[in-house]
Amino acid sequence: MPVAQGLLVKDGEHVTELLTTSDIAYSKAAGYELDSYEKEEGDTDGPFALAVSVEAENGGQIIWFASSHFLDEMYNAYSSGANLDLAMNAMSSVIGENEAVAIRSKSLNYHYLTISDSTASFLKLIMIGVFPLVYLGIGICVTIGRRKRNEAK
């Protein structure tokens, strides 16, 4: 949950914590004006709730997320689309369609492709230089072949 302001939930309320931080989390008192990501004097210790469901006694329900940035395309891609699934499931829950809630499993194993600078340069040369020239050559050969056939008729 990027750029989130943690929520403190008091006991006895009709609040269900949906997402929480770990016990070692802390909130920066400086907000957006921070100089360091390290814990400093005045920072509030966690854990914090990052998403909560609040149910009113009259049957109403609110689902509150501590940040809307989790729906940004970049952050949603980090979770393989699970952030958007979470938001859609929350909307389904609010309108009473609990049967429509879907929790998809995802693998936490990531495999990154790491290549050296020389390999990257070689691939650029092939993709930008060699392949276009090959396709141009094939196009010229096909055109010349068709012209020869048309002249022979």
C-alpha positions in Angstrom: 0.0 0.0 0.0 2.1 2.9 -1.3 2.0 6.4 0.3 -0.4 5.2 3.0 -1.3 6.9 6.2 -1.9 4.1 8.8 -5.2 3.9 10.6 -5.4 3.2 14.3 -8.5 1.1 15.2 -9.9 1.2 18.7 -11.4 -1.9 20.3 -15.2 -2.2 20.5 -16.0 -0.5 17.2 -17.7 -2.3 14.3 -14.4 -2.3 12.3 -12.7 -5.2 10.7 -9.1 -4.7 9.7 -8.6 -6.0 6.1 -4.9 -5.1 5.6 -2.4 -4.4 8.4 1.3 -3.7 8.7 3.8 -5.7 10.7 4.7 -4.9 14.3 7.9 -3.2 13.2 6.1 -0.6 11.0 6.3 3.1 11.8 4.7 6.2 10.4 6.9 9.1 9.5 5.9 12.3 11.3 7.5 14.4 8.6 5.0 13.1 6.0 5.9 14.1 2.4 8.7 16.4 3.8 10.8 13.5 5.0 14.6 13.5 4.8 15.2 9.9 5.7 13.3 6.6 5.5 15.0 5.5 8.8 13.0 5.6 12.0 13.5 9.0 13.8 12.4 10.7 17.0 8.6 11.5 16.8 7.7 8.7 14.4 4.7 6.7 15.5 5.1 2.9 16.1 2.8 0.4 14.3 1.1 -1.9 13.6 -1.4 0.1 11.6 -4.5 -0.9 9.6 -4.2 0.0 5.9 -7.7 -1.1 4.9 -10.7 -1.4 7.1 -14.4 -2.4 6.7 -16.7 -0.3 8.9 -20.2 -1.6 9.5 -23.0 0.7 10.8 -25.7 -0.6 13.1 -28.3 0.3 10.4 -26.7 -2.2 8.0 -24.5 0.3 6.0 -20.9 -0.5 5.2 -17.8 1.4 4.2 -14.5 0.0 3.1 -11.7 2.5 3.6 -8.3 2.2 2.1 -5.5 4.3 3.5 -4.2 5.2 0.1 -5.6 5.4 -3.4 -2.2 5.0 -5.0 -2.4 1.2 -4.7 -4.7 1.3 -7.8 -2.0 3.1 -9.9 -0.9 1.0 -12.8 2.7 0.7 -11.6 1.7 -0.5 -8.1 -1.0 -2.8 -9.4 1.6 -4.4 -11.7 3.8 -5.1 -8.6 1.1 -7.2 -7.2 0.3 -8.9 -10.5 -3.1 -7.3 -10.6 -4.1 -8.3 -7.1 -4.7 -4.6 -6.0 -7.4 -4.2 -8.6 -8.9 -7.5 -7.6 -8.9 -6.3 -4.0 -10.7 -3.1 -4.9 -13.3 -4.9 -7.1 -13.9 -7.5 -4.3 -14.4 -4.6 -1.8 -17.0 -3.0 -4.2 -18.7 -6.4 -4.5 -18.8 -6.7 -0.7 -20.3 -3.2 -0.2 -23.2 -3.9 -2.6 -23.9 -7.2 -0.9 -22.5 -9.6 -3.5 -20.3 -11.7 -1.1 -20.6 -14.7 -3.5 -18.8 -12.7 -6.2 -15.6 -12.2 -4.0 -12.7 -13.9 -5.7 -9.3 -14.5 -4.1 -6.8 -15.6 -6.6 -3.6 -17.3 -5.6 -0.4 -15.9 -6.9 3.2 -17.0 -6.8 5.6 -15.0 -4.7 8.6 -16.3 -6.7 9.9 -13.8 -9.2 12.3 -14.6 -11.9 14.2 -11.6 -13.3 16.1 -11.5 -16.5 19.5 -10.0 -16.0 21.8 -9.3 -18.9 25.1 -7.6 -19.2 25.6 -4.3 -21.0 27.5 -6.0 -23.9 24.6 -8.5 -24.4 22.1 -5.6 -24.3 24.1 -3.7 -26.9 24.3 -6.8 -29.1 20.5 -7.4 -28.9 19.9 -3.7 -29.8 22.1 -4.1 -32.8 20.3 -7.2 -33.9 16.8 -5.8 -33.3 17.4 -2.3 -34.7 19.9 -3.0 -37.4 20.0 -6.6 -38.6 16.3 -7.6 -38.6 15.1 -4.5 -40.5 17.8 -5.0 -43.1 16.9 -8.7 -43.5 13.2 -7.8 -44.0 14.2 -5.0 -46.5 16.3 -7.5 -48.4 13.5 -10.0 -48.5 11.1 -7.3 -49.7 13.5 -6.3 -52.5 14.0 -9.9 -53.6 10.2 -10.5 -53.7 9.7 -7.3 -55.7 12.4 -8.1 -58.2 11.1 -11.6 -58.6 7.6 -10.4 -59.3 8.8 -7.9 -61.9 10.9 -10.5 -63.7 7.8 -12.8 -63.8 5.6 -10.0 -65.1 8.2 -9.1 -67.8 8.4 -12.7 -68.9 4.7 -12.9 -69.6 
